[in-house]
């Protein structure tokens, strides 16, 4: 099998070459002190591992946060994926390293029962997580409120709650404490 060289601009060829060598570099926004919205998925999108092993996830986040600080604005944990909004410290922009450490600690803390494909097996990886995650830079207060408001209703949409008004029963998300603390304000 021969690999064709793309005829597009140099930057595309460079990404193509790196991907063929196994050294793919993802384009990530690197802003020290920046605020970001993340979506992180399990490899098996039918799994309930995150909610089944929530204590292990909390411990992984707590440990990583102690060694590599960041501020958590919101965190929604669903059975097979999670959303988070973080602000990085003023001198640091390496959220990828933090996600890698959280994934590693969580994976090591749980029993091994997942399927591992050949590619992950060669690299010594477990089959718990999707390799990538999605991030979006939060640019202002309006942007900060947009994903948080949208994600607050996801447990209801995922049928983990009977109605959107009853989100307080889904205690593994930061929306639980937000709703509880705002209850006296009629929010």
DRENDO-1510 file (C-alpha; in Angstrom, 1 decimal, always signed):
<recs>
REC; n; res; u; v; w
REC; 1; UNK; +0.0; +0.0; +0.0 .
REC; 2; UNK; +1.5; +3.3; -1.0 .
REC; 3; UNK; +0.7; +6.6; +0.7 .
REC; 4; UNK; -0.2; +9.5; -1.6 .
REC; 5; UNK; +1.3; +12.9; -0.8 .
REC; 6; UNK; -1.5; +15.5; -0.6 .
REC; 7; UNK; -1.3; +18.4; -3.1 .
REC; 8; UNK; -2.6; +21.0; -0.6 .
REC; 9; UNK; -0.6; +23.7; +1.1 .
REC; 10; UNK; +2.5; +23.0; +3.2 .
REC; 11; UNK; +0.8; +23.2; +6.5 .
REC; 12; UNK; -1.7; +20.4; +5.5 .
REC; 13; UNK; +1.2; +18.3; +4.2 .
REC; 14; UNK; +3.0; +18.8; +7.6 .
REC; 15; UNK; +0.0; +17.6; +9.5 .
REC; 16; UNK; -0.4; +14.7; +7.1 .
REC; 17; UNK; +3.3; +13.7; +7.6 .
REC; 18; UNK; +3.1; +13.9; +11.4 .
REC; 19; UNK; +0.0; +11.8; +11.4 .
REC; 20; UNK; +1.7; +9.1; +9.3 .
REC; 21; UNK; +4.6; +9.1; +11.7 .
REC; 22; UNK; +2.3; +8.8; +14.7 .
REC; 23; UNK; +3.2; +12.3; +16.0 .
REC; 24; UNK; +0.0; +14.2; +15.4 .
REC; 25; UNK; -0.1; +17.6; +17.1 .
REC; 26; UNK; -3.6; +18.9; +17.8 .
REC; 27; UNK; -4.3; +22.6; +17.4 .
REC; 28; UNK; -5.1; +23.8; +20.9 .
REC; 29; UNK; -5.6; +27.3; +22.1 .
REC; 30; UNK; -2.8; +28.0; +24.6 .
REC; 31; UNK; -3.6; +31.0; +26.8 .
REC; 32; UNK; -2.1; +31.2; +30.3 .
REC; 33; UNK; -5.0; +32.0; +32.7 .
REC; 34; UNK; -7.6; +31.3; +30.1 .
REC; 35; UNK; -11.0; +29.8; +30.7 .
REC; 36; UNK; -12.1; +26.8; +28.7 .
REC; 37; UNK; -15.2; +24.6; +28.2 .
REC; 38; UNK; -14.4; +20.9; +27.8 .
REC; 39; UNK; -16.2; +17.7; +26.7 .
REC; 40; UNK; -14.5; +14.4; +27.5 .
REC; 41; UNK; -15.9; +11.1; +26.4 .
REC; 42; UNK; -15.5; +7.4; +27.4 .
REC; 43; UNK; -14.5; +5.1; +24.6 .
REC; 44; UNK; -17.7; +3.1; +25.1 .
REC; 45; UNK; -20.5; +5.6; +24.7 .
REC; 46; UNK; -23.0; +3.1; +26.1 .
REC; 47; UNK; -21.1; +2.7; +29.4 .
REC; 48; UNK; -22.2; +4.1; +32.8 .
REC; 49; UNK; -18.7; +4.0; +34.2 .
REC; 50; UNK; -18.4; +7.7; +35.1 .
REC; 51; UNK; -21.4; +7.6; +37.3 .
REC; 52; UNK; -20.8; +4.1; +38.6 .
REC; 53; UNK; -17.3; +5.1; +39.7 .
REC; 54; UNK; -17.9; +8.7; +40.6 .
REC; 55; UNK; -15.8; +8.5; +43.8 .
REC; 56; UNK; -12.7; +7.4; +41.7 .
REC; 57; UNK; -13.3; +10.3; +39.3 .
REC; 58; UNK; -13.6; +12.8; +42.2 .
REC; 59; UNK; -10.4; +11.5; +43.7 .
REC; 60; UNK; -8.5; +11.7; +40.4 .
REC; 61; UNK; -9.6; +15.3; +39.9 .
REC; 62; UNK; -8.8; +16.2; +43.5 .
REC; 63; UNK; -5.3; +14.7; +43.3 .
REC; 64; UNK; -4.5; +16.4; +39.9 .
REC; 65; UNK; -5.9; +19.7; +41.1 .
REC; 66; UNK; -3.7; +19.7; +44.2 .
REC; 67; UNK; -0.5; +19.2; +42.1 .
REC; 68; UNK; -1.6; +21.2; +39.1 .
REC; 69; UNK; -4.1; +23.9; +40.2 .
REC; 70; UNK; -7.0; +25.1; +38.1 .
REC; 71; UNK; -10.4; +26.7; +39.0 .
REC; 72; UNK; -13.5; +24.7; +38.3 .
REC; 73; UNK; -16.5; +26.8; +37.4 .
REC; 74; UNK; -18.8; +23.9; +36.6 .
REC; 75; UNK; -18.7; +20.2; +36.0 .
REC; 76; UNK; -21.4; +18.0; +34.7 .
REC; 77; UNK; -20.9; +14.2; +34.9 .
REC; 78; UNK; -23.1; +12.0; +32.8 .
REC; 79; UNK; -22.7; +8.2; +32.5 .
REC; 80; UNK; -20.4; +8.1; +29.5 .
REC; 81; UNK; -19.1; +11.7; +29.1 .
REC; 82; UNK; -18.6; +14.9; +31.1 .
REC; 83; UNK; -18.4; +18.6; +30.6 .
REC; 84; UNK; -16.3; +21.0; +32.6 .
REC; 85; UNK; -15.5; +24.7; +32.6 .
REC; 86; UNK; -12.0; +25.5; +34.0 .
REC; 87; UNK; -9.9; +28.6; +34.4 .
REC; 88; UNK; -6.2; +27.9; +34.3 .
REC; 89; UNK; -3.6; +29.7; +36.6 .
REC; 90; UNK; -2.1; +32.9; +35.3 .
REC; 91; UNK; +1.2; +31.4; +34.4 .
REC; 92; UNK; +0.0; +28.0; +33.0 .
REC; 93; UNK; -1.8; +26.9; +29.9 .
REC; 94; UNK; -1.4; +23.1; +29.9 .
REC; 95; UNK; -4.9; +21.8; +30.3 .
REC; 96; UNK; -4.1; +18.8; +28.1 .
REC; 97; UNK; -1.6; +17.5; +30.7 .
REC; 98; UNK; -4.3; +17.9; +33.4 .
REC; 99; UNK; -6.8; +15.9; +31.4 .
REC; 100; UNK; -4.2; +13.2; +30.7 .
REC; 101; UNK; -3.4; +12.9; +34.4 .
REC; 102; UNK; -7.1; +12.8; +35.4 .
REC; 103; UNK; -7.8; +10.1; +32.8 .
REC; 104; UNK; -4.7; +8.1; +33.9 .
REC; 105; UNK; -5.6; +8.2; +37.6 .
REC; 106; UNK; -9.2; +7.3; +37.0 .
REC; 107; UNK; -8.2; +4.4; +34.7 .
REC; 108; UNK; -5.8; +3.0; +37.2 .
REC; 109; UNK; -8.3; +3.3; +40.1 .
REC; 110; UNK; -11.0; +1.1; +38.4 .
REC; 111; UNK; -11.1; -2.6; +37.5 .
REC; 112; UNK; -10.0; -3.5; +34.0 .
REC; 113; UNK; -12.9; -5.0; +32.0 .
REC; 114; UNK; -13.0; -2.9; +28.9 .
REC; 115; UNK; -12.1; -4.0; +25.3 .
REC; 116; UNK; -8.8; -2.7; +24.1 .
REC; 117; UNK; -8.1; -2.4; +20.4 .
REC; 118; UNK; -4.8; -3.3; +18.8 .
REC; 119; UNK; -3.7; +0.3; +18.5 .
REC; 120; UNK; -4.2; +1.1; +22.2 .
REC; 121; UNK; -2.7; -2.2; +23.2 .
REC; 122; UNK; +0.5; -1.4; +21.3 .
REC; 123; UNK; +0.8; +1.9; +23.1 .
REC; 124; UNK; +0.1; +0.4; +26.5 .
REC; 125; UNK; -3.3; +2.2; +26.8 .
REC; 126; UNK; -6.5; +1.0; +28.3 .
REC; 127; UNK; -9.7; +1.2; +26.4 .
REC; 128; UNK; -11.5; +3.5; +28.9 .
REC; 129; UNK; -11.3; +6.9; +27.3 .
REC; 130; UNK; -11.5; +8.4; +23.8 .
REC; 131; UNK; -8.0; +9.7; +23.1 .
REC; 132; UNK; -9.1; +13.3; +22.3 .
REC; 133; UNK; -11.3; +15.8; +24.0 .
REC; 134; UNK; -13.1; +18.9; +22.8 .
REC; 135; UNK; -12.3; +22.3; +24.1 .
REC; 136; UNK; -13.7; +25.8; +23.5 .
REC; 137; UNK; -12.1; +29.0; +24.8 .
REC; 138; UNK; -14.4; +31.1; +26.9 .
REC; 139; UNK; -13.9; +34.7; +25.8 .
REC; 140; UNK; -16.2; +36.7; +28.0 .
REC; 141; UNK; -19.0; +36.5; +30.6 .
REC; 142; UNK; -21.7; +35.9; +28.0 .
REC; 143; UNK; -19.6; +33.0; +26.5 .
REC; 144; UNK; -19.1; +31.7; +30.0 .
REC; 145; UNK; -22.8; +31.6; +30.7 .
REC; 146; UNK; -23.7; +30.0; +27.3 .
REC; 147; UNK; -22.3; +26.5; +27.7 .
REC; 148; UNK; -23.0; +26.3; +31.4 .
REC; 149; UNK; -26.7; +27.1; +30.8 .
REC; 150; UNK; -26.9; +24.6; +28.0 .
REC; 151; UNK; -25.2; +21.8; +29.8 .
REC; 152; UNK; -27.2; +22.3; +33.0 .
REC; 153; UNK; -30.2; +20.6; +31.3 .
REC; 154; UNK; -28.3; +17.6; +29.8 .
REC; 155; UNK; -29.1; +15.2; +32.6 .
REC; 156; UNK; -32.8; +15.8; +32.0 .
REC; 157; UNK; -32.3; +15.4; +28.2 .
REC; 158; UNK; -30.4; +12.2; +28.8 .
REC; 159; UNK; -33.4; +10.9; +30.8 .
REC; 160; UNK; -31.4; +10.6; +34.0 .
REC; 161; UNK; -34.0; +12.8; +35.6 .
REC; 162; UNK; -37.8; +12.8; +35.1 .
REC; 163; UNK; -38.0; +16.5; +34.3 .
REC; 164; UNK; -35.7; +19.4; +33.9 .
REC; 165; UNK; -37.1; +21.0; +37.1 .
REC; 166; UNK; -35.9; +17.9; +39.1 .
REC; 167; UNK; -32.2; +18.3; +38.3 .
REC; 168; UNK; -31.4; +18.6; +41.9 .
REC; 169; UNK; -31.5; +14.8; +42.2 .
REC; 170; UNK; -28.6; +14.4; +39.9 .
REC; 171; UNK; -26.0; +15.2; +42.6 .
REC; 172; UNK; -22.9; +14.3; +40.6 .
REC; 173; UNK; -22.9; +17.6; +38.8 .
REC; 174; UNK; -22.0; +21.1; +39.9 .
REC; 175; UNK; -25.5; +22.2; +38.8 .
REC; 176; UNK; -26.8; +20.4; +41.9 .
REC; 177; UNK; -25.0; +22.8; +44.4 .
REC; 178; UNK; -25.8; +25.8; +42.2 .
REC; 179; UNK; -29.5; +25.0; +42.2 .
REC; 180; UNK; -29.5; +24.2; +45.9 .
REC; 181; UNK; -27.7; +27.4; +46.8 .
REC; 182; UNK; -30.1; +29.5; +44.6 .
REC; 183; UNK; -33.3; +27.8; +45.8 .
REC; 184; UNK; -34.0; +30.6; +48.2 .
REC; 185; UNK; -33.7; +33.2; +45.4 .
REC; 186; UNK; -36.4; +31.6; +43.3 .
REC; 187; UNK; -33.9; +30.6; +40.6 .
</recs>
